[in-house]
Amino acid sequence: MNSLRTVSKASRSAQRRYSSNWVSNKRPEKLETVQDWTNLSISRTHRRGQLNFLSNFGSEQTRTWKPHMQLHKATRPRDTTLNALVAAGAHFGHSTSLMNPHFIPYAYGARAGITVIDMDQTLPMLRRAASVVRGILANDGTILFVGTRPDLGPAARKAAQRVGDNAYYVANKWTSGLLTNRTQFYGDASVDMRVVPDCVVVLNPLQNMHALRECALEHVPTIGIIDSNVDPRIVMYPIPANDESTRTAELIAGVLSIAAREGLALRKEEHADDLVKELASLTDEDFSEESQDVELEGAELEDSEQRLADLTLQEDALEALEAMEVSEDAEVDLSGSDDMAAMRAEAFSQVKALRGDKGSKS
């Protein structure tokens, strides 16, 4: 008993000492003497020095992740974590009574009658879909975001705007025949333009079964958010997650849009590399031939400009002579240099010829 009392006293003293140093719940001691004030200033200086020293190490996080900011600040596929998916509520499914039998491999379990989706499978499948989108956009493909619910429209619109000209979105009701009957919608433009997208991302697949059927008929790959009450086989690349969560849809649409933008950047890099290789393969003879062609084009351009200037001068001279109302019997003033006299004589003869043509026509 004595040993137990000794241990308990030691533990209480250690706890008291620890709490007084770090997390003290006691009231601060009274500062009665000068020595108390001196000790307090020394401890404050010591803590301030430790803070300044340790602030140079590690990282600084000024703002924590907030799900409501996911619409405007999307994350990259490699930066997406399980914490982000759980914070967005992607792990909540429907009631266990509504469980689709084909969704069982993606279910982690059940709690309070609600299916819990396995995020360990959601994250790799999301990254796989992002890799597919990146490859499609790297080959100059197009992507279509479909979110027909009122709360999903802004997510689809923002994702398409983030990608650029290679992305489109449908925020309202899907029009039947938009892909299979495109000639009635677009006419001849459906032949000349790329109307059928190369990939379709559906944020609420259960309400857009017509769109999924048209994509299947047109052999268009589809990506969709699949909840526990949906058959994962209705899309080509399912992403098991909560399809009723707006934050989850914004997170997934943002990740896929960033992947599409990365694919466009890869295409630009490949185009630049091909251009560099083409320039490197050219020899001195090719450069000399190109320079000769450029010189010939420049000479032809100068000749055409000179001819145009001569014609302009002749027209101006004819207009000036006609304004002088020169008669047919008028004499030509040959004063001045020989060149000027010859030019005046030629202009005078042209005016007489023009007047003769006009008289014969009349």
Secondary structure, DSSP 8 states (H G I E B T S, - for coil): -HHHHHHHHHHHHHHHHHHHHTS--S------SHHHHHHHHHHHHHHHHHHHHHTTSS----S---GGGTTTS---GGG--HHHHHHTTTTEEEEGGG--GGGGGGEEEEETTEEEE-HHHHHHHHHHHHHHHHHHHHTT--EEEE--STTTHHHHHHHHHHH-TTEEEE-S---TTTTTTHHHHHTTHHHHS--S-SEEEESSGGG-HHHHHHHHHTT--EEEEE-TTS-GGGSSEEEES-TT-HHHHHHHHHHHHHHHHHHHHHHHHHHHHHHHHHHHH--HHHHHHHHHHHHHHHHHHHHHHHHHHHHHHHHHHHHHHHHTT--TT------S-HHHHHHHHHHHHHHHHHHHHHHHH-
